[in-house]
């Protein structure tokens, strides 16, 4: 899948700006997002929904896509995020889990890398992929 014209430049520079933003925010991300009453409420609701959704999966591996600091990584076997700084924190929290920073993962590569997983968590409160412009299909 390619992004054409002006969108290609916006995609590259926009993606870099988003990754830089999360790299700078990483150390205080959990506190700023989830240590207030609204953030705590969202976190609890999301954990409840994800646990219920994953309950029928009794074997296989689960990907936490855009895992950030690893807030939901305890429910997955593998974490993937664009921010190196976020992944470093996720690794500290969950040294038993495999977490990777992949800054330039394209949609075709993402689709093929999801194949071995039984499920994929993509947090409702995490909007990392929504920062990117919608690519134009050829």
Protein Blocks (a to p, Z undefined) as FASTA:
>chain_A
ZZehjllmmmmmmmmmmmmmmmmmmmmmmmmmmmpmklmmmmmmmmmmmmmmmmmpmgdc
dddehklnommmmmpcbdcdfblklmmmmmmmmmmbccdddfkbcfklmmmmmmmpcbdc
ddfklcklmmpccdddZZ
